[in-house]
Amino acid sequence: MLKRTLLLAGVAASLALAAPVSASESTINRIKQSGALKLGYRENSVPFSFTGDDKQPRGYTVDLCRIVADDIGKQLNLPKLDVRWVPVTAQSRFAALKSGEIDLECGNTTQTISRRAEFDFSLMTFVDGAGLLFREGEVPTTVESLKGQRVAVVAGTTTETTLDQMIKAGKLGMLLIRVPDHDAAIKALTDRTATAYAADRTVLVTTALIRGKGQPFALAEMQFSYEPYGLMMRRDDDLRLAVDRTLARLYRSGEIGPIVKRWFEPFGKPGDALQAMFLLNGLPE
């Protein structure tokens, strides 16, 4: 009888650990009760979210989330809010939110209608589009020239989905090589496992400059998609409102300017689309 009781208790405990966070329980209330906010970050999505030389989370979106965390701490009167940074990947970020491992994902995640069916997103944080990176001198001049190209792409991204759909529709004749992260993608390009590397254009430029080991690359002019980034969270009106309030203030006041300059100035001036995005998302209080 004792063994059976212990077995049942163990099963119950396992189910409790595996169960997703209750949708009816406010994340803001849980943060207030626990005194902790769990932020997910990507370890190699430069310059948005990555691990710095000091082994700490760094990047444009990480900075935005630090400010969001400060504001949430003030809102809840928690001067010593425990901010916990949890590494996630392109593949694990969704499950990490559903399970409660993280409360807010601070990467470069594209908002889509299908993702909005399962998660909440903040106001837009960046706007980009998918492109292709080649070794210098090997950029195709036409879409037809892409036929037979071996293209490295990070699994679980919207770039993978977009290219896969275009291939199945007969619009592209390339072969996708799915890799776990951007470091693996640039490695595949440099060691000639792949002839091209597909990702959002900003990620392509920064990854090539920082992880490309000085090798010459060229960015193709073609762009395959529209990628509106946002901070992703579980369905939660209170948390979304708190996050949006911070972002809108940063955009409205111009405080976003130094943050953008810090992370993007070395790679070129932000385009008109990004400036318009800040203007349109600087909602009045």
C-alpha positions as protocol buffer text, in pm:
chain_id: "A"
residue {
  index: 1
  type: MET
  ca { x: 0 y: 0 z: 0 }
}
residue {
  index: 2
  type: LEU
  ca { x: 286 y: 234 z: 87 }
}
residue {
  index: 3
  type: LYS
  ca { x: 458 y: 165 z: -248 }
}
residue {
  index: 4
  type: ARG
  ca { x: 134 y: 234 z: -436 }
}
residue {
  index: 5
  type: THR
  ca { x: 85 y: 563 z: -245 }
}
residue {
  index: 6
  type: LEU
  ca { x: 440 y: 673 z: -321 }
}
residue {
  index: 7
  type: LEU
  ca { x: 398 y: 580 z: -688 }
}
residue {
  index: 8
  type: LEU
  ca { x: 76 y: 782 z: -717 }
}
residue {
  index: 9
  type: ALA
  ca { x: 239 y: 1078 z: -543 }
}
residue {
  index: 10
  type: GLY
  ca { x: 531 y: 1063 z: -786 }
}
residue {
  index: 11
  type: VAL
  ca { x: 300 y: 1054 z: -1088 }
}
residue {
  index: 12
  type: ALA
  ca { x: 101 y: 1348 z: -951 }
}
residue {
  index: 13
  type: ALA
  ca { x: 419 y: 1547 z: -898 }
}
residue {
  index: 14
  type: SER
  ca { x: 538 y: 1471 z: -1253 }
}
residue {
  index: 15
  type: LEU
  ca { x: 207 y: 1582 z: -1400 }
}
residue {
  index: 16
  type: ALA
  ca { x: 219 y: 1903 z: -1197 }
}
residue {
  index: 17
  type: LEU
  ca { x: 564 y: 1984 z: -1331 }
}
residue {
  index: 18
  type: ALA
  ca { x: 464 y: 1911 z: -1689 }
}
residue {
  index: 19
  type: ALA
  ca { x: 132 y: 2097 z: -1680 }
}
residue {
  index: 20
  type: PRO
  ca { x: 116 y: 2431 z: -1865 }
}
residue {
  index: 21
  type: VAL
  ca { x: 61 y: 2753 z: -1675 }
}
residue {
  index: 22
  type: SER
  ca { x: -305 y: 2820 z: -1603 }
}
residue {
  index: 23
  type: ALA
  ca { x: -447 y: 3064 z: -1856 }
}
residue {
  index: 24
  type: SER
  ca { x: -678 y: 3212 z: -1591 }
}
residue {
  index: 25
  type: GLU
  ca { x: -392 y: 3313 z: -1363 }
}
residue {
  index: 26
  type: SER
  ca { x: -248 y: 3657 z: -1438 }
}
residue {
  index: 27
  type: THR
  ca { x: 126 y: 3664 z: -1504 }
}
residue {
  index: 28
  type: ILE
  ca { x: 142 y: 4003 z: -1331 }
}
residue {
  index: 29
  type: ASN
  ca { x: -12 y: 3849 z: -1017 }
}
residue {
  index: 30
  type: ARG
  ca { x: 235 y: 3560 z: -1027 }
}
residue {
  index: 31
  type: ILE
  ca { x: 524 y: 3806 z: -1060 }
}
residue {
  index: 32
  type: LYS
  ca { x: 394 y: 4002 z: -763 }
}
residue {
  index: 33
  type: GLN
  ca { x: 358 y: 3689 z: -548 }
}
residue {
  index: 34
  type: SER
  ca { x: 695 y: 3537 z: -642 }
}
residue {
  index: 35
  type: GLY
  ca { x: 892 y: 3861 z: -677 }
}
residue {
  index: 36
  type: ALA
  ca { x: 1047 y: 3718 z: -994 }
}
residue {
  index: 37
  type: LEU
  ca { x: 1019 y: 3786 z: -1368 }
}
residue {
  index: 38
  type: LYS
  ca { x: 1155 y: 3524 z: -1608 }
}
residue {
  index: 39
  type: LEU
  ca { x: 1283 y: 3661 z: -1938 }
}
residue {
  index: 40
  type: GLY
  ca { x: 1375 y: 3436 z: -2229 }
}
residue {
  index: 41
  type: TYR
  ca { x: 1661 y: 3539 z: -2456 }
}
residue {
  index: 42
  type: ARG
  ca { x: 1838 y: 3397 z: -2762 }
}
residue {
  index: 43
  type: GLU
  ca { x: 2208 y: 3325 z: -2726 }
}
residue {
  index: 44
  type: ASN
  ca { x: 2322 y: 3410 z: -3079 }
}
residue {
  index: 45
  type: SER
  ca { x: 2072 y: 3639 z: -3254 }
}
residue {
  index: 46
  type: VAL
  ca { x: 2303 y: 3939 z: -3284 }
}
residue {
  index: 47
  type: PRO
  ca { x: 2232 y: 4230 z: -3240 }
}
residue {
  index: 48
  type: PHE
  ca { x: 1888 y: 4162 z: -3093 }
}
residue {
  index: 49
  type: SER
  ca { x: 1950 y: 3898 z: -2830 }
}
residue {
  index: 50
  type: PHE
  ca { x: 2277 y: 3717 z: -2761 }
}
residue {
  index: 51
  type: THR
  ca { x: 2530 y: 3620 z: -2497 }
}
residue {
  index: 52
  type: GLY
  ca { x: 2806 y: 3879 z: -2456 }
}
residue {
  index: 53
  type: ASP
  ca { x: 3173 y: 3822 z: -2384 }
}
residue {
  index: 54
  type: ASP
  ca { x: 3086 y: 3861 z: -2016 }
}
residue {
  index: 55
  type: LYS
  ca { x: 2841 y: 3567 z: -2049 }
}
residue {
  index: 56
  type: GLN
  ca { x: 2547 y: 3802 z: -1983 }
}
residue {
  index: 57
  type: PRO
  ca { x: 2242 y: 3864 z: -2209 }
}
residue {
  index: 58
  type: ARG
  ca { x: 2305 y: 4154 z: -2448 }
}
residue {
  index: 59
  type: GLY
  ca { x: 2130 y: 4318 z: -2741 }
}
residue {
  index: 60
  type: TYR
  ca { x: 1865 y: 4558 z: -2861 }
}
residue {
  index: 61
  type: THR
  ca { x: 1566 y: 4352 z: -2750 }
}
residue {
  index: 62
  type: VAL
  ca { x: 1737 y: 4257 z: -2424 }
}
residue {
  index: 63
  type: ASP
  ca { x: 1772 y: 4630 z: -2346 }
}
residue {
  index: 64
  type: LEU
  ca { x: 1402 y: 4680 z: -2417 }
}
residue {
  index: 65
  type: CYS
  ca { x: 1315 y: 4397 z: -2179 }
}
residue {
  index: 66
  type: ARG
  ca { x: 1541 y: 4536 z: -1905 }
}
residue {
  index: 67
  type: ILE
  ca { x: 1345 y: 4862 z: -1919 }
}
residue {
  index: 68
  type: VAL
  ca { x: 1015 y: 4671 z: -1923 }
}
residue {
  index: 69
  type: ALA
  ca { x: 1130 y: 4479 z: -1613 }
}
residue {
  index: 70
  type: ASP
  ca { x: 1221 y: 4804 z: -1432 }
}
residue {
  index: 71
  type: ASP
  ca { x: 878 y: 4948 z: -1508 }
}
residue {
  index: 72
  type: ILE
  ca { x: 698 y: 4632 z: -1394 }
}
residue {
  index: 73
  type: GLY
  ca { x: 897 y: 4639 z: -1069 }
}
residue {
  index: 74
  type: LYS
  ca { x: 785 y: 4999 z: -1009 }
}
residue {
  index: 75
  type: GLN
  ca { x: 425 y: 4918 z: -1102 }
}
residue {
  index: 76
  type: LEU
  ca { x: 417 y: 4635 z: -849 }
}
residue {
  index: 77
  type: ASN
  ca { x: 617 y: 4826 z: -587 }
}
residue {
  index: 78
  type: LEU
  ca { x: 894 y: 4565 z: -601 }
}
residue {
  index: 79
  type: PRO
  ca { x: 1223 y: 4757 z: -577 }
}
residue {
  index: 80
  type: LYS
  ca { x: 1418 y: 4429 z: -578 }
}
residue {
  index: 81
  type: LEU
  ca { x: 1238 y: 4242 z: -854 }
}
residue {
  index: 82
  type: ASP
  ca { x: 1431 y: 3923 z: -929 }
}
residue {
  index: 83
  type: VAL
  ca { x: 1489 y: 3928 z: -1306 }
}
residue {
  index: 84
  type: ARG
  ca { x: 1589 y: 3582 z: -1426 }
}
residue {
  index: 85
  type: TRP
  ca { x: 1733 y: 3538 z: -1776 }
}
residue {
  index: 86
  type: VAL
  ca { x: 1658 y: 3201 z: -1935 }
}
residue {
  index: 87
  type: PRO
  ca { x: 1821 y: 3099 z: -2266 }
}
residue {
  index: 88
  type: VAL
  ca { x: 1581 y: 2972 z: -2533 }
}
residue {
  index: 89
  type: THR
  ca { x: 1619 y: 2869 z: -2896 }
}
residue {
  index: 90
  type: ALA
  ca { x: 1412 y: 2927 z: -3208 }
}
residue {
  index: 91
  type: GLN
  ca { x: 1265 y: 2583 z: -3146 }
}
residue {
  index: 92
  type: SER
  ca { x: 1214 y: 2594 z: -2764 }
}
residue {
  index: 93
  type: ARG
  ca { x: 1080 y: 2950 z: -2714 }
}
residue {
  index: 94
  type: PHE
  ca { x: 714 y: 2860 z: -2764 }
}
residue {
  index: 95
  type: ALA
  ca { x: 712 y: 2563 z: -2525 }
}
residue {
  index: 96
  type: ALA
  ca { x: 908 y: 2769 z: -2269 }
}
residue {
  index: 97
  type: LEU
  ca { x: 626 y: 3025 z: -2260 }
}
residue {
  index: 98
  type: LYS
  ca { x: 348 y: 2768 z: -2243 }
}
residue {
  index: 99
  type: SER
  ca { x: 514 y: 2579 z: -1957 }
}
residue {
  index: 100
  type: GLY
  ca { x: 587 y: 2894 z: -1755 }
}
residue {
  index: 101
  type: GLU
  ca { x: 964 y: 2852 z: -1785 }
}
residue {
  index: 102
  type: ILE
  ca { x: 966 y: 3212 z: -1909 }
}
residue {
  index: 103
  type: ASP
  ca { x: 713 y: 3497 z: -1883 }
}
residue {
  index: 104
  type: LEU
  ca { x: 832 y: 3713 z: -2173 }
}
residue {
  index: 105
  type: GLU
  ca { x: 1044 y: 3624 z: -2477 }
}
residue {
  index: 106
  type: CYS
  ca { x: 1308 y: 3886 z: -2558 }
}
residue {
  index: 107
  type: GLY
  ca { x: 1439 y: 3779 z: -2897 }
}
residue {
  index: 108
  type: ASN
  ca { x: 1365 y: 3868 z: -3257 }
}
residue {
  index: 109
  type: THR
  ca { x: 1036 y: 3684 z: -3296 }
}
residue {
  index: 110
  type: THR
  ca { x: 811 y: 3771 z: -3587 }
}
residue {
  index: 111
  type: GLN
  ca { x: 443 y: 3830 z: -3519 }
}
residue {
  index: 112
  type: THR
  ca { x: 217 y: 3620 z: -3741 }
}
residue {
  index: 113
  type: ILE
  ca { x: -156 y: 3551 z: -3736 }
}
residue {
  index: 114
  type: SER
  ca { x: -98 y: 3183 z: -3654 }
}
residue {
  index: 115
  type: ARG
  ca { x: 132 y: 3272 z: -3364 }
}
residue {
  index: 116
  type: ARG
  ca { x: -120 y: 3529 z: -3240 }
}
residue {
  index: 117
  type: ALA
  ca { x: -372 y: 3247 z: -3219 }
}
residue {
  index: 118
  type: GLU
  ca { x: -164 y: 3100 z: -2935 }
}
residue {
  index: 119
  type: PHE
  ca { x: 31 y: 3391 z: -2784 }
}
residue {
  index: 120
  type: ASP
  ca { x: 12 y: 3762 z: -2714 }
}
residue {
  index: 121
  type: PHE
  ca { x: 257 y: 4005 z: -2870 }
}
residue {
  index: 122
  type: SER
  ca { x: 364 y: 4352 z: -2772 }
}
residue {
  index: 123
  type: LEU
  ca { x: 368 y: 4655 z: -2996 }
}
residue {
  index: 124
  type: MET
  ca { x: 617 y: 4611 z: -3278 }
}
residue {
  index: 125
  type: THR
  ca { x: 982 y: 4634 z: -3173 }
}
residue {
  index: 126
  type: PHE
  ca { x: 1151 y: 4612 z: -3514 }
}
residue {
  index: 127
  type: VAL
  ca { x: 1068 y: 4554 z: -3880 }
}
residue {
  index: 128
  type: ASP
  ca { x: 1277 y: 4348 z: -4119 }
}
residue {
  index: 129
  type: GLY
  ca { x: 1256 y: 4104 z: -4409 }
}
residue {
  index: 130
  type: ALA
  ca { x: 1415 y: 3773 z: -4505 }
}
residue {
  index: 131
  type: GLY
  ca { x: 1707 y: 3769 z: -4748 }
}
residue {
  index: 132
  type: LEU
  ca { x: 2000 y: 3557 z: -4863 }
}
residue {
  index: 133
  type: LEU
  ca { x: 2369 y: 3582 z: -4781 }
}
residue {
  index: 134
  type: PHE
  ca { x: 2629 y: 3440 z: -5019 }
}
residue {
  index: 135
  type: ARG
  ca { x: 3004 y: 3418 z: -5034 }
}
residue {
  index: 136
  type: GLU
  ca { x: 3144 y: 3719 z: -5219 }
}
residue {
  index: 137
  type: GLY
  ca { x: 3125 y: 3682 z: -5595 }
}
residue {
  index: 138
  type: GLU
  ca { x: 2863 y: 3407 z: -5584 }
}
residue {
  index: 139
  type: VAL
  ca { x: 2537 y: 3608 z: -5565 }
}
residue {
  index: 140
  type: PRO
  ca { x: 2287 y: 3490 z: -5831 }
}
residue {
  index: 141
  type: THR
  ca { x: 2156 y: 3763 z: -6059 }
}
residue {
  index: 142
  type: THR
  ca { x: 1804 y: 3621 z: -6102 }
}
residue {
  index: 143
  type: VAL
  ca { x: 1554 y: 3413 z: -5906 }
}
residue {
  index: 144
  type: GLU
  ca { x: 1597 y: 3141 z: -6169 }
}
residue {
  index: 145
  type: SER
  ca { x: 1966 y: 3126 z: -6077 }
}
residue {
  index: 146
  type: LEU
  ca { x: 1869 y: 3009 z: -5727 }
}
residue {
  index: 147
  type: LYS
  ca { x: 1773 y: 2668 z: -5867 }
}
residue {
  index: 148
  type: GLY
  ca { x: 1982 y: 2398 z: -5703 }
}
residue {
  index: 149
  type: GLN
  ca { x: 2124 y: 2628 z: -5434 }
}
residue {
  index: 150
  type: ARG
  ca { x: 2176 y: 2466 z: -5092 }
}
residue {
  index: 151
  type: VAL
  ca { x: 2040 y: 2719 z: -4842 }
}
residue {
  index: 152
  type: ALA
  ca { x: 2106 y: 2703 z: -4466 }
}
residue {
  index: 153
  type: VAL
  ca { x: 1811 y: 2822 z: -4256 }
}
residue {
  index: 154
  type: VAL
  ca { x: 1739 y: 2808 z: -3882 }
}
residue {
  index: 155
  type: ALA
  ca { x: 1464 y: 2555 z: -3807 }
}
residue {
  index: 156
  type: GLY
  ca { x: 1152 y: 2694 z: -3641 }
}
residue {
  index: 157
  type: THR
  ca { x: 1178 y: 3044 z: -3794 }
}
residue {
  index: 158
  type: THR
  ca { x: 937 y: 3227 z: -4022 }
}
residue {
  index: 159
  type: THR
  ca { x: 1215 y: 3237 z: -4283 }
}
residue {
  index: 160
  type: GLU
  ca { x: 1211 y: 2857 z: -4293 }
}
residue {
  index: 161
  type: THR
  ca { x: 831 y: 2857 z: -4329 }
}
residue {
  index: 162
  type: THR
  ca { x: 831 y: 3121 z: -4604 }
}
residue {
  index: 163
  type: LEU
  ca { x: 1100 y: 2954 z: -4815 }
}
residue {
  index: 164
  type: ASP
  ca { x: 944 y: 2610 z: -4765 }
}
residue {
  index: 165
  type: GLN
  ca { x: 609 y: 2741 z: -4891 }
}
residue {
  index: 166
  type: MET
  ca { x: 772 y: 2907 z: -5194 }
}
residue {
  index: 167
  type: ILE
  ca { x: 960 y: 2587 z: -5278 }
}
residue {
  index: 168
  type: LYS
  ca { x: 643 y: 2375 z: -5253 }
}
residue {
  index: 169
  type: ALA
  ca { x: 459 y: 2627 z: -5473 }
}
residue {
  index: 170
  type: GLY
  ca { x: 729 y: 2593 z: -5738 }
}
residue {
  index: 171
  type: LYS
  ca { x: 850 y: 2953 z: -5702 }
}
residue {
  index: 172
  type: LEU
  ca { x: 1199 y: 2854 z: -5582 }
}
residue {
  index: 173
  type: GLY
  ca { x: 1408 y: 2552 z: -5678 }
}
residue {
  index: 174
  type: MET
  ca { x: 1646 y: 2557 z: -5381 }
}
residue {
  index: 175
  type: LEU
  ca { x: 1723 y: 2290 z: -5122 }
}
residue {
  index: 176
  type: LEU
  ca { x: 1687 y: 2388 z: -4755 }
}
residue {
  index: 177
  type: ILE
  ca { x: 1948 y: 2275 z: -4504 }
}
residue {
  index: 178
  type: ARG
  ca { x: 1787 y: 2314 z: -4161 }
}
residue {
  index: 179
  type: VAL
  ca { x: 2025 y: 2407 z: -3879 }
}
residue {
  index: 180
  type: PRO
  ca { x: 1967 y: 2477 z: -3507 }
}
residue {
  index: 181
  type: ASP
  ca { x: 2094 y: 2836 z: -3489 }
}
residue {
  index: 182
  type: HIS
  ca { x: 2265 y: 3125 z: -3672 }
}
residue {
  index: 183
  type: ASP
  ca { x: 2615 y: 3014 z: -3573 }
}
residue {
  index: 184
  type: ALA
  ca { x: 2552 y: 2682 z: -3745 }
}
residue {
  index: 185
  type: ALA
  ca { x: 2413 y: 2862 z: -4050 }
}
residue {
  index: 186
  type: ILE
  ca { x: 2716 y: 3089 z: -4100 }
}
residue {
  index: 187
  type: LYS
  ca { x: 2944 y: 2788 z: -4046 }
}
residue {
  index: 188
  type: ALA
  ca { x: 2758 y: 2595 z: -4316 }
}
residue {
  index: 189
  type: LEU
  ca { x: 2812 y: 2887 z: -4553 }
}
residue {
  index: 190
  type: THR
  ca { x: 3181 y: 2934 z: -4472 }
}
residue {
  index: 191
  type: ASP
  ca { x: 3268 y: 2565 z: -4496 }
}
residue {
  index: 192
  type: ARG
  ca { x: 3067 y: 2533 z: -4821 }
}
residue {
  index: 193
  type: THR
  ca { x: 2814 y: 2286 z: -4686 }
}
residue {
  index: 194
  type: ALA
  ca { x: 2563 y: 2551 z: -4800 }
}
residue {
  index: 195
  type: THR
  ca { x: 2583 y: 2790 z: -5094 }
}
residue {
  index: 196
  type: ALA
  ca { x: 2364 y: 3049 z: -4916 }
}
residue {
  index: 197
  type: TYR
  ca { x: 2234 y: 3142 z: -4573 }
}
residue {
  index: 198
  type: ALA
  ca { x: 1873 y: 3262 z: -4531 }
}
residue {
  index: 199
  type: ALA
  ca { x: 1752 y: 3479 z: -4242 }
}
residue {
  index: 200
  type: ASP
  ca { x: 1623 y: 3828 z: -4170 }
}
residue {
  index: 201
  type: ARG
  ca { x: 1852 y: 4075 z: -4342 }
}
residue {
  index: 202
  type: THR
  ca { x: 1969 y: 4251 z: -4024 }
}
residue {
  index: 203
  type: VAL
  ca { x: 2063 y: 3916 z: -3870 }
}
residue {
  index: 204
  type: LEU
  ca { x: 2250 y: 3818 z: -4188 }
}
residue {
  index: 205
  type: VAL
  ca { x: 2461 y: 4137 z: -4188 }
}
residue {
  index: 206
  type: THR
  ca { x: 2546 y: 4128 z: -3819 }
}
residue {
  index: 207
  type: THR
  ca { x: 2615 y: 3754 z: -3809 }
}
residue {
  index: 208
  type: ALA
  ca { x: 2847 y: 3784 z: -4110 }
}
residue {
  index: 209
  type: LEU
  ca { x: 3038 y: 4073 z: -3955 }
}
residue {
  index: 210
  type: ILE
  ca { x: 3068 y: 3926 z: -3607 }
}
residue {
  index: 211
  type: ARG
  ca { x: 3077 y: 3549 z: -3664 }
}
residue {
  index: 212
  type: GLY
  ca { x: 3210 y: 3537 z: -4021 }
}
residue {
  index: 213
  type: LYS
  ca { x: 3579 y: 3531 z: -3919 }
}
residue {
  index: 214
  type: GLY
  ca { x: 3666 y: 3808 z: -4161 }
}
residue {
  index: 215
  type: GLN
  ca { x: 3554 y: 3620 z: -4472 }
}
residue {
  index: 216
  type: PRO
  ca { x: 3397 y: 3829 z: -4751 }
}
residue {
  index: 217
  type: PHE
  ca { x: 3023 y: 3791 z: -4802 }
}
residue {
  index: 218
  type: ALA
  ca { x: 2758 y: 3956 z: -5016 }
}
residue {
  index: 219
  type: LEU
  ca { x: 2388 y: 4018 z: -4945 }
}
residue {
  index: 220
  type: ALA
  ca { x: 2148 y: 3950 z: -5231 }
}
residue {
  index: 221
  type: GLU
  ca { x: 1909 y: 4236 z: -5319 }
}
residue {
  index: 222
  type: MET
  ca { x: 1602 y: 4010 z: -5317 }
}
residue {
  index: 223
  type: GLN
  ca { x: 1378 y: 4009 z: -5008 }
}
residue {
  index: 224
  type: PHE
  ca { x: 1130 y: 3728 z: -4945 }
}
residue {
  index: 225
  type: SER
  ca { x: 912 y: 3839 z: -4655 }
}
residue {
  index: 226
  type: TYR
  ca { x: 788 y: 4104 z: -4413 }
}
residue {
  index: 227
  type: GLU
  ca { x: 902 y: 4041 z: -4053 }
}
residue {
  index: 228
  type: PRO
  ca { x: 736 y: 4258 z: -3783 }
}
residue {
  index: 229
  type: TYR
  ca { x: 903 y: 4170 z: -3451 }
}
residue {
  index: 230
  type: GLY
  ca { x: 737 y: 4185 z: -3110 }
}
residue {
  index: 231
  type: LEU
  ca { x: 792 y: 4065 z: -2754 }
}
residue {
  index: 232
  type: MET
  ca { x: 603 y: 3737 z: -2715 }
}
residue {
  index: 233
  type: MET
  ca { x: 414 y: 3626 z: -2403 }
}
residue {
  index: 234
  type: ARG
  ca { x: 129 y: 3402 z: -2293 }
}
residue {
  index: 235
  type: ARG
  ca { x: -222 y: 3535 z: -2348 }
}
residue {
  index: 236
  type: ASP
  ca { x: -242 y: 3798 z: -2075 }
}
residue {
  index: 237
  type: ASP
  ca { x: -403 y: 4142 z: -2104 }
}
residue {
  index: 238
  type: ASP
  ca { x: -233 y: 4283 z: -1792 }
}
residue {
  index: 239
  type: LEU
  ca { x: 120 y: 4187 z: -1894 }
}
residue {
  index: 240
  type: ARG
  ca { x: 69 y: 4296 z: -2254 }
}
residue {
  index: 241
  type: LEU
  ca { x: -58 y: 4634 z: -2139 }
}
residue {
  index: 242
  type: ALA
  ca { x: 240 y: 4679 z: -1904 }
}
residue {
  index: 243
  type: VAL
  ca { x: 485 y: 4593 z: -2184 }
}
residue {
  index: 244
  type: ASP
  ca { x: 308 y: 4814 z: -2439 }
}
residue {
  index: 245
  type: ARG
  ca { x: 300 y: 5107 z: -2199 }
}
residue {
  index: 246
  type: THR
  ca { x: 681 y: 5093 z: -2169 }
}
residue {
  index: 247
  type: LEU
  ca { x: 743 y: 5055 z: -2542 }
}
residue {
  index: 248
  type: ALA
  ca { x: 501 y: 5332 z: -2638 }
}
residue {
  index: 249
  type: ARG
  ca { x: 672 y: 5568 z: -2394 }
}
residue {
  index: 250
  type: LEU
  ca { x: 1016 y: 5488 z: -2537 }
}
residue {
  index: 251
  type: TYR
  ca { x: 894 y: 5553 z: -2892 }
}
residue {
  index: 252
  type: ARG
  ca { x: 690 y: 5862 z: -2804 }
}
residue {
  index: 253
  type: SER
  ca { x: 963 y: 6031 z: -2600 }
}
residue {
  index: 254
  type: GLY
  ca { x: 1251 y: 5951 z: -2831 }
}
residue {
  index: 255
  type: GLU
  ca { x: 1425 y: 5741 z: -2564 }
}
residue {
  index: 256
  type: ILE
  ca { x: 1442 y: 5463 z: -2820 }
}
residue {
  index: 257
  type: GLY
  ca { x: 1698 y: 5664 z: -3021 }
}
residue {
  index: 258
  type: PRO
  ca { x: 2010 y: 5591 z: -2809 }
}
residue {
  index: 259
  type: ILE
  ca { x: 1913 y: 5223 z: -2783 }
}
residue {
  index: 260
  type: VAL
  ca { x: 1887 y: 5190 z: -3161 }
}
residue {
  index: 261
  type: LYS
  ca { x: 2215 y: 5379 z: -3205 }
}
residue {
  index: 262
  type: ARG
  ca { x: 2394 y: 5153 z: -2956 }
}
residue {
  index: 263
  type: TRP
  ca { x: 2309 y: 4833 z: -3141 }
}
residue {
  index: 264
  type: PHE
  ca { x: 2264 y: 4928 z: -3506 }
}
residue {
  index: 265
  type: GLU
  ca { x: 2490 y: 5225 z: -3583 }
}
residue {
  index: 266
  type: PRO
  ca { x: 2793 y: 5002 z: -3660 }
}
residue {
  index: 267
  type: PHE
  ca { x: 2587 y: 4823 z: -3927 }
}
residue {
  index: 268
  type: GLY
  ca { x: 2433 y: 5124 z: -4102 }
}
residue {
  index: 269
  type: LYS
  ca { x: 2162 y: 5383 z: -4044 }
}
residue {
  index: 270
  type: PRO
  ca { x: 1811 y: 5244 z: -3971 }
}
residue {
  index: 271
  type: GLY
  ca { x: 1578 y: 5280 z: -4268 }
}
residue {
  index: 272
  type: ASP
  ca { x: 1263 y: 5487 z: -4309 }
}
residue {
  index: 273
  type: ALA
  ca { x: 1042 y: 5184 z: -4235 }
}
residue {
  index: 274
  type: LEU
  ca { x: 1184 y: 5153 z: -3883 }
}
residue {
  index: 275
  type: GLN
  ca { x: 1144 y: 5525 z: -3815 }
}
residue {
  index: 276
  type: ALA
  ca { x: 783 y: 5506 z: -3932 }
}
residue {
  index: 277
  type: MET
  ca { x: 727 y: 5201 z: -3710 }
}
residue {
  index: 278
  type: PHE
  ca { x: 838 y: 5395 z: -3400 }
}
residue {
  index: 279
  type: LEU
  ca { x: 616 y: 5687 z: -3496 }
}
residue {
  index: 280
  type: LEU
  ca { x: 309 y: 5469 z: -3552 }
}
residue {
  index: 281
  type: ASN
  ca { x: 360 y: 5269 z: -3232 }
}
residue {
  index: 282
  type: GLY
  ca { x: 428 y: 5566 z: -3002 }
}
residue {
  index: 283
  type: LEU
  ca { x: 72 y: 5551 z: -2870 }
}
residue {
  index: 284
  type: PRO
  ca { x: -42 y: 5836 z: -2643 }
}
residue {
  index: 285
  type: GLU
  ca { x: -99 y: 5749 z: -2280 }
}
